[in-house]
Amino acid sequence: MTGNRLRRVWDTRAALGAWCWIPAPAVVEQLVWCGFDFILFDCQHGEYGISDLEPLLRVTTNTEVTPVVRVPTNDYYAIGHALDAGAEVIVVPMVETREDAERAAAASRFFPAGTRSYAGTRSTQVLGADPEQVNREVACLAMVETATGLANVAEIAATPGIDGIFIGPADLAITLGLPPGPPPFAPEVEKAVDQVVAACGSAGVVPGLAAGSDYAARGLRFLTVTGDRVLLRRGQAELAAARGALGSRSAG
């Protein structure tokens, strides 16, 4: 056990990761071999539930890849289950108020810092069995992805036990009355990114974004750059190129 490596990365540079939506250990293994700093296992929009998580997290054991889990909702059971399965970082969606942030933070830590229940699960082999040590190493990121959350971002970022803010640009755009889309985002969303970075800087926590590495220059320290579905869809471009090459040869 070496502790939560992602915390050390944040201290020196932006951490770059990949989404995992497909519930297959072989897919996770391929993402691990790519060398990402973290894999974000998505129990909110992925093709698996919280109960399917542990076999996927096992693939990251004894690697340089930190397992991050986005739970489906701000729920005590879901957060505790993900941590018991071996998650080192929890991402909680749709955090809109300080109260939401307090609930997420409490579920992520043992007493006296929180209300997480202790059990001798595989998590003890990941971040250790000492509650005090685990409380220091585990990280909880609150997702700001609504206009309400953005209005309260300074309070959310300053909530004890919240280690960072992860921006969800698609939902944020929708709640601002804009269509969701890839970066570069609409000016209102780009402005929101800077607002979140500033709030995180004031609170001393990590700002993150579901976007590419270009945003590291804007102060983002936790960035998803691709995902298993995205990588597989690249086969479409390879197929088009192959068909084009065949067409050229046929014409010649």
GUGU-129739 format. One record per residue (C-alpha): residue in three letters; x, y, z; residue number from 0. Coordinates in Angstrom, 3 decimals. Example, Ala and Ser with C-alpha at 12.3 -4.5 7.8 and 13.67 -1.06 7.14 Angstrom:
['Ala', [12.300, -4.500, 7.800], 0] ['Ser', [13.670, -1.060, 7.140], 1] 
END
This chain:
['Met', [0.000, 0.000, 0.000], 0] ['Thr', [1.475, 3.327, -1.053], 1] ['Gly', [-1.500, 5.587, -0.370], 2] ['Asn', [-3.586, 7.508, -2.852], 3] ['Arg', [-1.154, 8.224, -5.699], 4] ['Leu', [-3.523, 10.724, -7.278], 5] ['Arg', [-3.030, 13.072, -4.326], 6] ['Arg', [0.702, 13.148, -5.077], 7] ['Val', [0.069, 13.798, -8.779], 8] ['Trp', [-2.212, 16.744, -7.993], 9] ['Asp', [0.621, 18.350, -6.072], 10] ['Thr', [2.869, 18.473, -9.131], 11] ['Arg', [0.770, 18.450, -12.323], 12] ['Ala', [-2.626, 17.789, -13.836], 13] ['Ala', [-3.834, 14.195, -13.539], 14] ['Leu', [-5.130, 12.724, -16.810], 15] ['Gly', [-7.655, 9.913, -16.843], 16] ['Ala', [-10.105, 7.860, -18.859], 17] ['Trp', [-13.780, 7.061, -18.391], 18] ['Cys', [-14.778, 3.431, -18.046], 19] ['Trp', [-18.376, 2.739, -19.095], 20] ['Ile', [-18.056, -0.886, -20.219], 21] ['Pro', [-18.250, -3.504, -17.419], 22] ['Ala', [-15.467, -5.777, -18.658], 23] ['Pro', [-12.182, -6.458, -16.814], 24] ['Ala', [-10.427, -6.914, -20.183], 25] ['Val', [-11.418, -3.363, -21.164], 26] ['Val', [-10.165, -2.007, -17.827], 27] ['Glu', [-6.895, -3.892, -18.358], 28] ['Gln', [-6.385, -2.169, -21.703], 29] ['Leu', [-6.995, 1.244, -20.116], 30] ['Val', [-4.498, 0.423, -17.352], 31] ['Trp', [-1.862, -0.490, -19.954], 32] ['Cys', [-2.396, 2.882, -21.655], 33] ['Gly', [-0.811, 4.537, -18.623], 34] ['Phe', [-3.536, 6.939, -17.477], 35] ['Asp', [-3.158, 8.455, -14.012], 36] ['Phe', [-6.658, 7.322, -13.124], 37] ['Ile', [-9.648, 5.436, -14.468], 38] ['Leu', [-13.048, 6.923, -13.701], 39] ['Phe', [-15.534, 4.059, -13.273], 40] ['Asp', [-18.922, 5.545, -14.081], 41] ['Cys', [-21.744, 4.003, -12.058], 42] ['Gln', [-24.033, 6.886, -13.036], 43] ['His', [-23.972, 6.596, -16.840], 44] ['Gly', [-21.939, 3.424, -17.331], 45] ['Glu', [-23.363, 0.082, -18.400], 46] ['Tyr', [-23.050, -1.423, -14.934], 47] ['Gly', [-24.315, -0.831, -11.423], 48] ['Ile', [-22.566, -0.281, -8.126], 49] ['Ser', [-22.793, -4.016, -7.352], 50] ['Asp', [-20.720, -4.870, -10.455], 51] ['Leu', [-17.855, -2.638, -9.427], 52] ['Glu', [-15.423, -4.752, -7.398], 53] ['Pro', [-14.170, -7.078, -10.193], 54] ['Leu', [-13.384, -4.012, -12.323], 55] ['Leu', [-11.478, -2.238, -9.538], 56] ['Arg', [-9.399, -5.357, -8.885], 57] ['Val', [-7.733, -4.891, -12.279], 58] ['Thr', [-6.079, -1.681, -11.035], 59] ['Thr', [-4.509, -3.416, -8.007], 60] ['Asn', [-0.729, -2.964, -7.753], 61] ['Thr', [-0.656, -0.589, -10.723], 62] ['Glu', [0.121, 3.110, -11.057], 63] ['Val', [-3.530, 3.795, -11.954], 64] ['Thr', [-5.815, 5.231, -9.269], 65] ['Pro', [-9.384, 3.881, -9.258], 66] ['Val', [-11.958, 6.696, -9.178], 67] ['Val', [-15.680, 5.957, -8.933], 68] ['Arg', [-18.552, 8.224, -9.874], 69] ['Val', [-21.436, 6.961, -7.778], 70] ['Pro', [-24.950, 7.064, -9.278], 71] ['Thr', [-26.256, 9.526, -6.704], 72] ['Asn', [-25.346, 11.303, -3.459], 73] ['Asp', [-26.236, 8.252, -1.408], 74] ['Tyr', [-24.645, 6.931, 1.792], 75] ['Tyr', [-24.882, 3.291, 0.680], 76] ['Ala', [-23.544, 3.898, -2.830], 77] ['Ile', [-20.552, 5.882, -1.569], 78] ['Gly', [-19.749, 3.341, 1.153], 79] ['His', [-20.082, 0.414, -1.242], 80] ['Ala', [-17.722, 2.000, -3.784], 81] ['Leu', [-15.137, 2.678, -1.080], 82] ['Asp', [-15.460, -0.860, 0.309], 83] ['Ala', [-14.887, -2.199, -3.214], 84] ['Gly', [-11.567, -0.333, -3.369], 85] ['Ala', [-12.264, 3.128, -4.765], 86] ['Glu', [-9.689, 5.707, -3.669], 87] ['Val', [-11.521, 8.744, -5.030], 88] ['Ile', [-15.292, 9.277, -5.026], 89] ['Val', [-17.035, 11.596, -7.493], 90] ['Val', [-20.533, 12.629, -6.427], 91] ['Pro', [-22.912, 13.959, -9.100], 92] ['Met', [-25.366, 16.853, -8.913], 93] ['Val', [-24.023, 18.579, -5.805], 94] ['Glu', [-25.880, 21.896, -5.608], 95] ['Thr', [-25.576, 23.139, -2.023], 96] ['Arg', [-23.264, 23.066, 0.969], 97] ['Glu', [-25.676, 20.568, 2.569], 98] ['Asp', [-25.270, 18.243, -0.420], 99] ['Ala', [-21.499, 18.560, -0.124], 100] ['Glu', [-21.562, 17.861, 3.618], 101] ['Arg', [-23.590, 14.684, 3.035], 102] ['Ala', [-21.125, 13.423, 0.408], 103] ['Ala', [-18.074, 14.255, 2.512], 104] ['Ala', [-19.502, 12.588, 5.620], 105] ['Ala', [-20.265, 9.357, 3.757], 106] ['Ser', [-16.651, 9.243, 2.524], 107] ['Arg', [-14.920, 9.422, 5.927], 108] ['Phe', [-14.910, 7.449, 9.155], 109] ['Phe', [-15.747, 9.028, 12.528], 110] ['Pro', [-14.941, 11.681, 13.696], 111] ['Ala', [-14.588, 13.192, 10.203], 112] ['Gly', [-17.688, 11.460, 8.861], 113] ['Thr', [-20.211, 8.660, 9.143], 114] ['Arg', [-18.746, 5.905, 6.953], 115] ['Ser', [-19.214, 2.419, 8.377], 116] ['Tyr', [-16.095, 0.323, 8.970], 117] ['Ala', [-15.724, -3.211, 7.592], 118] ['Gly', [-12.842, -5.534, 6.747], 119] ['Thr', [-13.448, -5.346, 3.001], 120] ['Arg', [-10.833, -5.251, 0.229], 121] ['Ser', [-10.542, -1.502, 0.868], 122] ['Thr', [-8.269, -2.359, 3.800], 123] ['Gln', [-5.794, -3.783, 1.259], 124] ['Val', [-5.914, -0.595, -0.815], 125] ['Leu', [-5.597, 2.393, 1.524], 126] ['Gly', [-5.026, 0.482, 4.767], 127] ['Ala', [-7.005, -0.579, 7.804], 128] ['Asp', [-6.351, 2.450, 10.014], 129] ['Pro', [-9.400, 4.776, 9.870], 130] ['Glu', [-7.271, 7.864, 10.485], 131] ['Gln', [-4.916, 7.012, 7.634], 132] ['Val', [-7.792, 6.199, 5.282], 133] ['Asn', [-9.484, 9.510, 6.089], 134] ['Arg', [-6.301, 11.319, 5.030], 135] ['Glu', [-5.850, 9.367, 1.800], 136] ['Val', [-9.352, 9.008, 0.374], 137] ['Ala', [-10.677, 11.910, -1.708], 138] ['Cys', [-14.201, 13.159, -2.348], 139] ['Leu', [-14.949, 15.310, -5.392], 140] ['Ala', [-18.271, 17.134, -5.696], 141] ['Met', [-19.683, 17.580, -9.187], 142] ['Val', [-20.863, 21.091, -9.996], 143] ['Glu', [-23.024, 20.633, -13.072], 144] ['Thr', [-26.063, 22.866, -12.619], 145] ['Ala', [-26.692, 26.588, -12.503], 146] ['Thr', [-27.623, 26.218, -8.815], 147] ['Gly', [-24.398, 24.391, -8.036], 148] ['Leu', [-22.417, 27.053, -9.854], 149] ['Ala', [-24.092, 29.788, -7.810], 150] ['Asn', [-23.061, 27.950, -4.627], 151] ['Val', [-19.648, 26.741, -5.787], 152] ['Ala', [-17.648, 28.809, -3.284], 153] ['Glu', [-19.547, 27.265, -0.350], 154] ['Ile', [-19.337, 23.772, -1.841], 155] ['Ala', [-15.573, 24.052, -2.389], 156] ['Ala', [-15.052, 25.294, 1.161], 157] ['Thr', [-16.973, 22.396, 2.747], 158] ['Pro', [-14.709, 20.328, 5.047], 159] ['Gly', [-14.068, 16.918, 3.534], 160] ['Ile', [-14.536, 18.062, -0.062], 161] ['Asp', [-11.189, 17.641, -1.829], 162] ['Gly', [-12.153, 19.018, -5.205], 163] ['Ile', [-14.823, 20.158, -7.633], 164] ['Phe', [-15.412, 18.227, -10.847], 165] ['Ile', [-17.281, 20.218, -13.496], 166] ['Gly', [-19.889, 18.422, -15.585], 167] ['Pro', [-20.025, 20.677, -18.673], 168] ['Ala', [-22.950, 18.994, -20.467], 169] ['Asp', [-25.496, 19.236, -17.646], 170] ['Leu', [-24.168, 22.662, -16.726], 171] ['Ala', [-24.777, 23.886, -20.262], 172] ['Ile', [-28.310, 22.500, -20.266], 173] ['Thr', [-29.229, 24.199, -16.985], 174] ['Leu', [-27.823, 27.449, -18.350], 175] ['Gly', [-30.193, 27.126, -21.304], 176] ['Leu', [-27.488, 26.029, -23.757], 177] ['Pro', [-27.026, 22.896, -25.846], 178] ['Pro', [-24.419, 20.423, -24.550], 179] ['Gly', [-21.343, 20.035, -26.681], 180] ['Pro', [-17.642, 19.209, -26.744], 181] ['Pro', [-14.933, 21.765, -25.980], 182] ['Pro', [-14.440, 24.563, -26.652], 183] ['Phe', [-17.655, 25.176, -24.766], 184] ['Ala', [-20.121, 28.025, -25.058], 185] ['Pro', [-18.772, 31.294, -23.591], 186] ['Glu', [-21.050, 30.975, -20.531], 187] ['Val', [-19.664, 27.522, -19.743], 188] ['Glu', [-16.077, 28.645, -20.312], 189] ['Lys', [-16.710, 31.495, -17.881], 190] ['Ala', [-18.125, 28.987, -15.386], 191] ['Val', [-14.934, 26.923, -15.656], 192] ['Asp', [-12.872, 29.947, -14.595], 193] ['Gln', [-15.332, 30.628, -11.756], 194] ['Val', [-14.909, 27.090, -10.433], 195] ['Val', [-11.106, 27.254, -10.725], 196] ['Ala', [-11.119, 30.493, -8.724], 197] ['Ala', [-13.389, 29.013, -6.026], 198] ['Cys', [-11.158, 25.944, -5.739], 199] ['Gly', [-8.073, 28.134, -5.490], 200] ['Ser', [-9.608, 30.093, -2.616], 201] ['Ala', [-10.622, 26.901, -0.815], 202] ['Gly', [-7.372, 25.044, -1.501], 203] ['Val', [-9.031, 22.131, -3.317], 204] ['Val', [-8.578, 20.535, -6.750], 205] ['Pro', [-10.552, 21.725, -9.804], 206] ['Gly', [-11.448, 19.115, -12.419], 207] ['Leu', [-13.285, 18.954, -15.715], 208] ['Ala', [-14.671, 16.382, -18.114], 209] ['Ala', [-12.619, 17.721, -21.026], 210] ['Gly', [-9.175, 17.418, -22.605], 211] ['Ser', [-5.673, 18.262, -21.438], 212] ['Asp', [-5.792, 21.743, -22.999], 213] ['Tyr', [-7.569, 22.919, -19.856], 214] ['Ala', [-4.553, 22.173, -17.656], 215] ['Ala', [-3.206, 25.591, -18.634], 216] ['Arg', [-6.349, 27.113, -17.076], 217] ['Gly', [-5.570, 25.582, -13.680], 218] ['Leu', [-7.540, 22.314, -13.941], 219] ['Arg', [-5.789, 19.456, -12.110], 220] ['Phe', [-8.152, 16.508, -12.718], 221] ['Leu', [-9.042, 15.941, -16.378], 222] ['Thr', [-10.673, 13.132, -18.292], 223] ['Val', [-9.256, 12.958, -21.802], 224] ['Thr', [-11.038, 9.958, -23.363], 225] ['Gly', [-13.010, 6.821, -22.538], 226] ['Asp', [-13.484, 3.210, -23.594], 227] ['Arg', [-16.488, 3.976, -25.818], 228] ['Val', [-14.624, 6.834, -27.496], 229] ['Leu', [-11.571, 4.703, -28.181], 230] ['Leu', [-13.661, 1.911, -29.685], 231] ['Arg', [-15.546, 4.329, -31.921], 232] ['Arg', [-12.233, 5.303, -33.510], 233] ['Gly', [-12.581, 2.066, -35.401], 234] ['Gln', [-15.126, 3.879, -37.565], 235] ['Ala', [-12.427, 6.235, -38.855], 236] ['Glu', [-10.058, 3.316, -39.483], 237] ['Leu', [-12.800, 1.490, -41.385], 238] ['Ala', [-13.508, 4.583, -43.513], 239] ['Ala', [-9.781, 4.929, -44.287], 240] ['Ala', [-9.545, 1.254, -45.245], 241] ['Arg', [-12.579, 1.506, -47.507], 242] ['Gly', [-11.152, 4.661, -49.059], 243] ['Ala', [-7.863, 2.877, -49.751], 244] ['Leu', [-9.696, -0.046, -51.357], 245] ['Gly', [-11.704, 2.379, -53.478], 246] ['Ser', [-8.535, 4.113, -54.658], 247] ['Arg', [-6.910, 0.811, -55.635], 248] ['Ser', [-10.053, -0.305, -57.450], 249] ['Ala', [-10.185, 2.956, -59.387], 250] ['Gly', [-6.520, 2.586, -60.310], 251] 
END
